[in-house]
Amino acid sequence: MKKLINDVSSIVPEMLDGLAALNPGLALLQGGTIVVRADSEAAAQRGEVALISGGGAGHEPAHAGYVGPGMLSAAVAGEVFTSPSTDAVLEAIRAVAGPAGVLLIVKNYTGDRFNFGLAAEIARAEGIAVELAIVADDVALSASGEHAGRRGLAGTVLVHKIAGAAAAEGRPLSEVARAAREAAAMLGTMGVALTPCTVPAAGKAGFELADGEIEWGLGIHGEPGVERGALESADAVAARLLSKIVDDLALPADARVALLVNNLGGTPQSELNIVAASALRYLAARRIKVERAWAGTFLSALEMAGVSLSLLRLDDQRLAWLDAAARTSAWPSLSGQVAHACVLDSPVKTDDTSGARLARESTLRQVIEAVCARLIEAEAVLTGMDQHVGDGDLGISLARGARGILSEIDAYPAETSPGAVLHALSATVRRVVGGTSGPLYAAMLLRAGSMLDQASDATAKQWAEAFGAGVAALMELGGAHAGDRTMVDALLPAVDALQAELAKSANVDLALQAAVDAAVAGAEQTASMNPRLGRSSYVGKRALGFADPGAHAVGIWLAAIQAALPR
């Protein structure tokens, strides 16, 4: 792997530090992963709705490149291809929110929906008006297939532009949100890759393509697409992509559209222009009127060579919003007509850290440390498993969470308050782990902690009941059930086995062994399950034969718990 970086762990803050330094209209919140308009306070005082978007890094110039007057008020960046944490999104909301409220523009990925959605709930509880607009413009996936939903792709940038123009006009939150949602509903995108990309932390490509092969209908996280085929001409590629989009949007002859030709990262401008010309010829032959068109790098997938095409159906109002002025580093200065950082103090609230702390010799601390050590040790294995069925970030995310816990464990409450310890664990996880795993594990720990809030010396049965309650919370947030090929397929059998064994015997070691065995068996069974939720749902039957890495991880940390407990 060859990358112009200093350290894998500092890619995001260093990248945004450079962006802000070159753009006086931008500022960084303390911590360096949230970019805001330098004039955001003045915009809020004028009564403008604040717009926030974001997601994993690796999609540059999205999303920070669209922060500025006429587009976004703030952008939140997670680690590469990993959703930002709930707390990061919440920090951005607090930083730019004014009396007019906040609109979150969210691409339809599970981790983004969870983290942005949970942040919105917390902000509303604090009295901030927040709305969400979900963008799911990926036409490669059927609208009602067995997957986690259509993904948000490069067409999201057009939603940023339209919502930003509506907000700049001083329209209320309800109207800005409606403008964004209606634009998202009139939008379709599909892409094709000529090469894979390499996530820096993984160190190798997420999939392989032979010479002469291309990948159709892929997402933007380095995951495989829906079909692999032979390399075709630019005319043939443009025709296939646009045919799918036109049919999906049911565009009639004489429909008015905007066209976005997007570089996935490694495609030279010359090839983009060739594809743009091919696309314009195809649409002209279909008698579809292209009123605005742009070709460039709008939302990439690191260095992936390839292109995506987006069509947005226009009316007079959407066209006017596309034409409205915007001052950002990435939105093109060209009209699109077709020819015949400084650092700000963080507004994050701090927790009270008074009281007794988790002693080094306590059993609970030893168990937590054992789990963290095992997850760090398993990082490479889980990453390799996830590369077969997803974007390869699970091992990285869980190891990041484990390191975060170890760095904060000295501040955790004493073992005599097990519920409070689990609440502290939940807070650490939701703060440092983005993607899908972060909010799911945070929800599980939070609910389990609530079950133990009144227990100073919890029994094994109380811990088992708390475990079951935590799994129920995880299922409620994620929507997964047994057989969906997720970590639930390991968690549910483990809960049942643990509680059943404890009902027969007081032997905790035997009960935990039963839970470990059930989790391992459940994880193994996922290899033969058709994925219906989670990242594996995007690759469909290609996931068959590979166990779900999230389910496999459950067996790992349960075994670590059993090994760490005294016998």
N, C-alpha and C positions, 0 to 999 in steps of 0.2 A: 504494500500500500504506500503510495506517495501522495502526501498532502502537505500543503504549505500552512502548517499549524505549529503552535508551540507545545501545547499539551492537550490531550483529548478531553480532559475534564474542564478545560477553560475555553473551549471553542466558542460557546454562545456569548458569554460576556465580552470576550475580546473582539468578536465580530461586531457586536452592537456598539462597543466602545468606539471602534473605527468609524462605523456609520454615523454615530452622533457627532464625532469630531469633525466630520466632513459636511455636516448639515446643521447650521446654527439654529434652524427652526425646530430642532429636536432636543429632547433631554432624556436622561436615563434616571429611573428610580434607583435608589440604593440597592445594590445587589446585581445590577447590570443586565437583567433579562427582560425588563419592561421599558419600552420606548413610548414617550408621550410627546404630544405637541408642547413646545415651550410656552405657547400662548393658551394652553388649555384652560387656565383659570379665567382669563379674559373671555374666552368663548363661552364658558359656562355662565358667566355673569351677563352675557348678551342674551342668554336664554336658549343657546343651541343644545340640542340633544347630543350627548357624547356617544361616539361609536367606538367599540372595542372589538378587535378580532385577534387571531393568533393561532398557535398550534406549535407543533414541533419545528425546530430549526431544520435547515437543509432544503428549504423551499425558496431561498432568496431569489428575487428581492422581496417576496412575501415573507412576513407580513409587515415588517417595520418599514419597508420601502413605500408603503401607502399611508403612512402617518403624516398628516399635514392638513392645512386648510382645504376644505372641499372633499376630504375623504375621512380617514380614521383619526380619532382622538388619541388612541393608544393601541399598541400591539404587544401581546404577551408571548414570549418565546419559551418553549420547553427545550429539553435536550434534543439532539438530532432525531427526527422522526418520532418524537415522544410528546404527547400532550403536556402542556404546562400543568402544574399542580393547581388544585382548588385555591390555595392561599395566594398563589401568584395572580390568578385572575381576580380574586377579591381585592388584592392590593391595587390593581389597575383600576378597578371600579371606584374604589374609595378615592383614588388620586384624581380622577377626571370628572366624577359625577357632579352635576349641578342641579338646580331646581327643575330643569327640564327632563332629567332622567338619563338613562343609559340604554343603548341597544347593543346587544352582543350578537355578532355575526359569526356563526359557528359552522364549520364544515362537518358533515355527517359521519364522523368517526366516533366510535364508542367512547374512547378516552376523552375526546374533546367535549362530547355531549355531557358526560358525567361531570367533568371538572368545571366547565362553564355553567352547567345547570345547577350544580351544588353551590357555586359561588353566587349565582343569581338569587338562590333561595336565602342564603345568609345575608346578602345585601338588602333584599326586600325586608327581612326581619329587622334590619337596622334603619329602615325608613327610606331607602333609596328605591326610586321607581326604576325597574329593570325589565326589559323585554328581550326575547331571543328570536333570532331569525336563523333557521337551519337551512343550509345549502346542500343539496344532494343532486348534483347535476350530472352524475356519471350514468350515461345511457348504456354502457357496456353490460351493466347488471340489470336484470329484469326488475320491474317495479314491484313484483310480488314473489320473488324467489326465496329459497331457503338460505338467506344470508342476513347479515346485520344491518342491511339497508344500503341504498345507493350512497356512494361516497361523494364528498365535496371535493371538486377539482378546480382547475384554473378559472372556470367561469365565476368563481367566488369573487374574483377581483372586480368584475363588472357590477356585482351586487354592492361591493364597497363603494364604487363610484356613484352609483345611483342613490344609495342611502346617504352618502356623504353630501351630495348636492341637495337632497331634500332637507337634511339637517341644517346646512348652511343657509337655506332660505328661512329658517326659523320655524319650521313646521313642528307641531307637537309630536311627542313620542309615538302616539298611536298611528299617526300618518307616516312617520319615518319607518316604523316597523312594517306597516302595510306595504309601503313602497319596496322595501327589501324582500318581503315574502312574495309579493307578486312578481318581482323580477326573478327570484329564484325559481318560481313555478314556470317561467317562460324561458328557461335556460337548459341547454343540453351540451355535454362535453364528452369526448372520447379521445383516447390517446393510443399511441403505438411506440414501442421502445426498440431501439436498435442495439443497445447495450444495457447491462445492469448498472447499478451504482454501488458504491462501497460506503457503508456507515463507518465513520472513523473508529468508533469504539469497538466495532465487530472486527474490523481489519480485513474483511473479505467481502466479495459481492454476495448479494442475497440470492441470486440465481445465476445460471449460466446460459449463454446463447452461443450456438455454433455459428461458424461463418455462414452467412447467407440466411440466418434465421432472424425473425422479428417476433415480438410479443405484442399481441393485440389486447386492448381493453384493460391495461394495467392501472393501478392506482398511483399514488405519489410517494409511497414509502418504500420503494425498492422491492415490493412483493411481486410475484409473477402475475401475469394477466389472466384473461379467461380463455385464451387460445394462442397457440404458437403456430407460425407458418413461415413460408419462404418470403424473402425480401422481394418487394414489388416496386414498381416505379412510383414517383411522386404523384403522378396523376391517379394511379390505381389506389394508392394509400388515401389520398384526399377524398376520392369518390366513395371508398368504403366507409370511412369515418363519417363523412357528411350524410351519406345515405341513411346510416343508422340514426343520426341525430335528427334529420328532417322527418323521418318516419316516426320517431319517438315523440317529437313535438307536434306531429300531424300538421306540418306547415303546408299550406296550399300555395299554388302559383300566385304570384304578386304579394306574398307575405313580405313584410319589411323586417330586416334583421341587422344586427351587428355581428361581425366575425372577429374572433380572437384566435390568432395563430400563435401558439405558445411553445417556446423552447423548454424541453424537460431538463435542460442543463448543459448538455455537451454537443448541441447541434449548432453548426456555424450559421451565421446570418444568411449566407448565400443559399443554403438549403431551406431555411425558413421562407425566404422570398420565393423560391421555386414552388414550395408547397402553397404559399399564399396565392400565387398565380394560378396554380391548379385548382385551388378551392374556389376562387372567383369565377373561373371558367365553368366549373361544375354547377355552381349556384345559378349562374346566368342561363345555363342550359335548362335548369329546372324552373326558370322564370321567377326566381326568388330575388328580391331587391336587397342588395347589400348597401345599406346607407352609411355605415361606418365600419372600418376594418383596421386592425393593428396586427403587426407581426413583431415578436420580440420575446424576451424572457420575462414572464410575468409571475409564474409560480412553478418552480423547478423541483427536481428530485436529485439534488446534488449534481453529479457529473453525468447523469444518465443521458445518452444520446437518444433523441426521439422528439416527438411532437404531439401536442394535443390540439384539437380544434374545438372551439366553442361557438355556439350560435345563441343569441339572445333575441327573442321576438320583440319588436319595437312598436310603440305607439308614439304619438307626438310628445307626450310627457316624458317617457323614458328617453327618447332621443334628446330632448332639451336637457335632461339631467346628465346624460353622457357628454354633452357639449359644454356644460357648465365648467367654470374655472376650477382647477385644483392645483395645489402647489405641494408636490411631494417629490421625493427623489426618484421614484420608479414609474409613476404614471407618465406616459409619453407626452411630449410637448406638441407633437403633431396632432392635428384635429381629428384624424381618422377618416377624413373624407376620401372617397375612392374616385380616382380619375378614370373617363371614356376616353455633542453632548455635555453638557454640564450634568452634575449629579445632584438629585434632590433628596431630601430626607424622606424616608419611607413612612407612609401613614399607618403601617401595620401596628395593631394593638399588641402589647406585650403581656405575657402571663405572669402572675404572681409566683415567684419561685421560693417563697418562704416555707419553713417546715422541715420535718425530717426527710432524709433522702434514702434512696435504695442502697442498702449496705452491700459492700463488695462480697461479703461472705454469705449473703442471703441466697436461699434456694431459687427464688424467683429470678434474681439477677443472673445466676449461673445458667438457668434455663434459657433466658433471653439471649445471653451471650453465646450459648451453644448454638441456638437457632441461627443467629447472625453469622457465626463462623461457618456454619454448614452452607448457608446460602451464598456466601462469598466464594467458598470452595467450589460450589456447583455452577458458578456463573458461566463458564465456558460450555458446560454440558447443556444447560438450559438455553443458552444462546444458539447453540448448534441445532437443538431440537426445534426452536422457534423459527429458524431460518427455513426449515422444511415447510412450515404451514403458515407463517406470518411474516413479520418484518424483522425478526431476529433481535428484538429488544428486551425480551422477558428476563433473561438472565442478568442483563445489564441493569434493568430496573430494580429487580429484587436485591441484587448486590448493592446498588446505590442506596436502597432503603435500609439494608443491614448496616452499612457504614454510617448512615445518618443516625440510626438508633445508637450505635456504639459511641458516637461522638456526643450524644446528648444524654446518655443513660445516667450519668452522675447527677443530673438535675431531676431525675424521676422521683416520685414519692416513695415512701417506705413500703416494705413488703406487707405491713399491717393494713395497708389500703390498696388491695389488689385491683379494685375497680379503678382507682385513680391512676395506678400504673398503666392499666390498659388504655385509659383515656389519653395519657401522655404518649404511649406508643402510637395511638391513632393519630394524634396531632403531628408527630414526627413523620409518619408515613404519608399523610396527606400533604405535608409541606414539601417533602423531598422526592416523592415518587409520583411522576405524572403517568401518562398513558392510561390504560384500563386498570392495571393492577393496583395503582395507588388508591383511588377512591373505593375500590371493592374491599381491599384489606382494611382500609381506614374505617369503613362502615362496619365491617365484621368486628373489629376491635372495639369500636365505640359502643355497639349494642351489647357485646359481651361485658364490657366494663360497667355498663349501666346495671346489668344483672348482679354484679358483685359489689355495687356501691355500698351496701349495708353490711358486707361480710368482712370482718377483720381477720378471721382465720377460716377461710373458705375450705369446705370439704371437697373431696374428689367429685362427689355427685354435683355439688354446686358449680364446680369448674366445668363439668360435662354439660350441665344445663346452660351455662353461659356460652359454651362453644356452640351448642345447638341454636341458641338465640342469635349469635353472631352470624352463623351460616344463613339463617333466615333473613337477616338484614341484608347480607350480601346478595341473596337471591332477589329480594325486593328491589334493590337498586339496579342490579344488572339485568333482571328479567329472565335469567337462565333457569332451566329446570333439568331434572335428570334426563339424560339422553341427548342433550344439546351439544355435547362434546366441549365442555368447559371444565373449570376446576370444580364445579358443583358435582360432577360425576365422581370425584374423589372425596369431596367434603361430606356429602350426604351419607355414603356408606360408612365413613369414619365416625360420624356422629352416632349413627345407629349402633355400630359395633361397640363403641365406647360405653354408651349408656346401657346397652343390653348386658355387657359383661359386668359392669358395676352393679347392676340390679341383682346379679347372681352371686357376686363375690366382692369382697373389699380389697382384692389384690389389684392395686393401681397399675403395677407393671404388666400384668396379664391384660388388663383392660386397654392399656396403651398399645400393647403389641397387637391386640385385635383391631384397634383403630388403624394402626400402620398397615397391617395386612389388608384391611378393607380398602384403604386409600390406594395402595399400590395396585390391587386388583382392579379397582374402579378406573384408575388411570390407564392401565393396560387395555381395558375394554374400549377406551375412546378411539383406539387405532382403527376399529372397525365401524365407527359411527360416522354417519354423514353429518358434517358440521352445519348447524343451523344458527349459531350465534358466535360472536367473536371473530377475530381476524381470519381464522381458518375458513369461515363461511365465504370469504372472497375467492379462495382457490378451489372451493367445491371438492370434487372427488379426488383431486390431487393430494388432498390431506390424508386419504385412506392409506393405512399401513403405518402411519406415524402417530404415536401417542400424543395427546394434547400436552404441551409443556407446562401449562398452568396446573393441570391435574397432577402431573408428575412431581411438580414442586411441593404439592401438599404432602405427599409421602415423605419427601426429604425433611421438611421441617417438623413433621410429627415424629419421625424417627429420632431427630435431634432432641426433641423434648423427652422422649422416653429414655434415651441414653444419658441425659443430664440429671434426671431425677434420682435421688438416692434410693437404693433397694433395701 
